Amino acid sequence: MRFDLLSVLLVDDNVHMRTLLANVLSAVGVRQIHQAIDGMDGLALLSRHSVNLVITDLSMQPLNGIDFVTLLRRSPGLR
């Protein structure tokens, strides 16, 4: 697989986890890594960037991972 062609969005309120995941993704060749500090920020990023993969945390505020994914699935323009 051409990991260098993937665009990934990391959604996590923990900066250390985002950094760890970004480093792992970068190590396997992913070059486009977008980071969001919470679900609302993730939705805003998705309105500006097309991504192939979203990795999200479950427990975040003000919008948790479940609510984020629910809103994402109900927003055809963001898929």
TIVEX-843664 format. One record per residue: residue number from 1; chain; x, y negated, z of N, C-alpha, C, O in turn. Coordinates in steps of 0.001 Angstrom, whole numbers. Each point is the difference from the previous one (the first is absolute). Layout:
  nr kette     n.X     n.Y     n.Z    ca.X    ca.Y    ca.Z     c.X     c.Y     c.Z     o.X     o.Y     o.Z
 NUM     A       X       Y       Z       X       Y       Z       X       Y       Z       X       Y       Z
...
//
This chain:
  nr kette     n.X     n.Y     n.Z    ca.X    ca.Y    ca.Z     c.X     c.Y     c.Z     o.X     o.Y     o.Z
   1     A     848    1179       0    -848   -1179       0     889   -1236       0    1066     -14     616
   2     A   -1515   -1014   -1309     719   -1276     -58    -463    -902    1130    -899    -820    -184
   3     A    1506     967    1347    -370    -806    1164     264   -1486    -232    -629    -853     627
   4     A    1562     547   -1530     305   -1407    -274   -1139    -715    -710     -13   -1229     -70
   5     A    -942    1984    -457   -1160    -588    -675   -1193    -201     936    -977    -650    -372
   6     A    1052    1200    1575   -1102    -109     959     -25   -1368     675    1033    -629     228
   7     A   -2239     199      79    -206   -1191     815    -766     445    1243   -1077     586    -101
   8     A    1646    -871    1281    -548     504    1258    -353   -1171     909     732    -986      77
   9     A   -1858    1110     605    -407    -978    1011      39     675    1364    -633    1034     215
  10     A    1389   -1636     705      45     450    1388    -847    -953     830     211   -1212     -29
  11     A   -1166    1760     767    -872    -816     848     166     493    1437    -486    1071     362
  12     A    1177   -1866     445     245     388    1388     322   -1256     787     746    -860    -469
  13     A   -1307     754    1665     265   -1180     826    1319     109     766     418    -951     660
  14     A     226    2097    -748    1283     214     672    1131    -226   -1001     199     804    -911
  15     A     534   -1890    1080    1064    -356    -942    1079    1078     -69     593     213   -1058
  16     A    -334     460    2160    1032    1044       6    -425    1193    -856     825     577    -707
  17     A   -2088    -210     764    -494    1110    -815       1    -375   -1482     372     807    -852
  18     A    -788   -2027     557      43    -452   -1408    1425      34    -538     237     433   -1127
  19     A     701    -891    1937    1399     -12    -419     518    1419    -211     684     269    -988
  20     A   -1005     639    1907     420    1391    -131    -565     624   -1271     734     623    -767
  21     A   -2039    -790     544    -630     561   -1196     563    -617   -1276     223     706    -983
  22     A       9   -2013     992     565    -670   -1171    1398     534    -293     357     185   -1164
  23     A     434      63    2196    1344     541    -194     -41    1417    -572     799     338    -874
  24     A   -1719     487    1359    -135    1363    -514    -441     -33   -1466     556     709    -839
  25     A   -1552   -1532     541    -477    -105   -1379    1098    -517    -929     164     492   -1116
  26     A     565   -1462    1576    1099    -541    -789    1077    1060    -242     573      78   -1087
  27     A    -305     729    2103    1017    1044    -121    -356    1056   -1039     893     598    -601
  28     A   -2190    -360     379    -401     974   -1024    -213    -647   -1352    -358     675    -965
  29     A     579   -1996     885     -25    -653   -1298   -1139    -954    -268     -55    -591   -1078
  30     A    -863     417    2024   -1107    -936    -210     568   -1421      29     732    -358     922
  31     A   -1065    -437   -1918     535   -1357    -103   -1028   -1080     326     373   -1089     436
  32     A   -1645    1368    -637   -1051    -984     287    -720     404    1285    -869     872      -6
  33     A    1244   -1516    1094    -591     297    1301    -584   -1295     552     728    -950     289
  34     A   -2048     925    -148    -694   -1154     571    -348     343    1442    -321    1145     317
  35     A     389   -2142     548    -287     235    1413   -1077    -954     505      19   -1196    -292
  36     A    -962    1753    1059   -1081    -791     594      -1     216    1508     234    1110     478
  37     A    -499   -2177     265      44      79    1462   -1290     532     623     -18     351    1180
  38     A   -1059    -290   -1964   -1259     576     480    -906     259   -1202     372    -286   -1138
  39     A   -1556     825    1397    -919     345   -1088    -442   -1189    -825    -131     111   -1219
  40     A    -101   -1240    1852    -422   -1196    -742    1111    -460    -935    -259    -349   -1152
  41     A    1484     347    1640    1145    -360    -823     170    1005   -1139     357    -374   -1117
  42     A    -613    1647    1404      73    1042   -1027    -989    -226   -1123     343     157   -1172
  43     A   -1574    -524    1518   -1006    -286   -1030     402   -1213    -836    -191     -17   -1216
  44     A     743    -987    1872     454   -1187    -732    1123     361    -969      17    -479   -1134
  45     A     917    1315    1571    1093     418    -883    -518     818   -1176     488    -138   -1121
  46     A   -1476     989    1379    -562     814   -1069    -737    -834   -1039    -139     424   -1147
  47     A    -328   -1593    1531    -668    -862    -977    1020    -657    -929    -362    -501   -1064
  48     A    1639     503    1466    1053    -629    -812     931     997    -669     662    -337    -982
  49     A    -600    1564    1501     949     998    -507    -711    1317    -262    -891     401     749
  50     A    1291     256   -1806    -486    1343    -287     962     996     644    1211     -88    -204
  51     A   -1739    1031     976     854     983     653    -467    1411    -328   -1166     224    -327
  52     A    2094     721     418    -299    1401    -255    -292     776    1276    -703    1011     -23
  53     A    1250   -1492    1138    -106     727    1260    -127    -989    1145     720    -997      61
  54     A   -1653    1288     854    -153    -800    1219     271     915    1190    -573    1084     107
  55     A    1451   -1534     782     254     696    1262    -434    -957    1102     525   -1107     114
  56     A   -1486    1541     694    -558    -892    1010      -2     630    1389     -96    1217     155
  57     A     202   -2071     832    -118     399    1394   -1487     122     343    -829    -678    -607
  58     A     492    1513    1552   -1385     148     426    -403   -1084     988   -1081    -579    -112
  59     A    1950     306    1078    -350    -903    1091     638   -1377    -200    1181    -201     283
  60     A   -1997    -747    -781     450   -1378    -212   -1131    -930     375   -1154     417     105
  61     A    1486   -1663      95    -990   -1050     243     253   -1130    -977    1171    -205    -318
  62     A   -2089    -520    -175   -1439      57     246    -722    1037    -860   -1174     284     240
  63     A    1848     281   -1229    -628     973    -890     820    1283      71    1156      19    -424
  64     A   -1750    1066     963     760    1237     146     118     746   -1329    -591    -404   -1002
  65     A    1349    1484    1002     255     752   -1224   -1249     583    -638    -124       2   -1225
  66     A    -809     497    2041   -1244     569    -532    -828   -1084    -683    -487     198   -1113
  67     A     327   -1338    1773    -769   -1097    -596     686    -537   -1252    -667    -362    -969
  68     A    1994     310     990     758    -441   -1167    -273     909   -1201    -302    -483   -1091
  69     A     408    1786    1292    -230     950   -1091   -1455     -53    -469    -266      83   -1199
  70     A    -665    -220    2125   -1420    -103    -366    -229   -1222    -895    -656     101   -1037
  71     A    1195   -1247    1437    -148   -1204    -820     695     154   -1351    -509    -457   -1023
  72     A    1656    1094    1027     727     217   -1247    -810     869    -962     -74    -299   -1192
  73     A    -517    1345    1690    -793     894    -851   -1265    -663    -521    -496     352   -1070
  74     A     -22   -1306    1823   -1232    -686    -427     264   -1223    -870    -938    -663    -445
  75     A    2205     365     205     364   -1178    -801     612     467   -1323    1211     206     -79
  76     A   -2030     -40    -951     511     538   -1273    1130    -830    -596     857     545    -696
  77     A    -837   -1831     950    1055    -843    -550    1340     202     663    1015    -468    -518
  78     A    -977    1154    1654    1252     204     725     606    1376    -212    1104     260     477
  79     A   -1790     618   -1173     507    1369    -164    1059      96   -1037     522    1087    -250
//
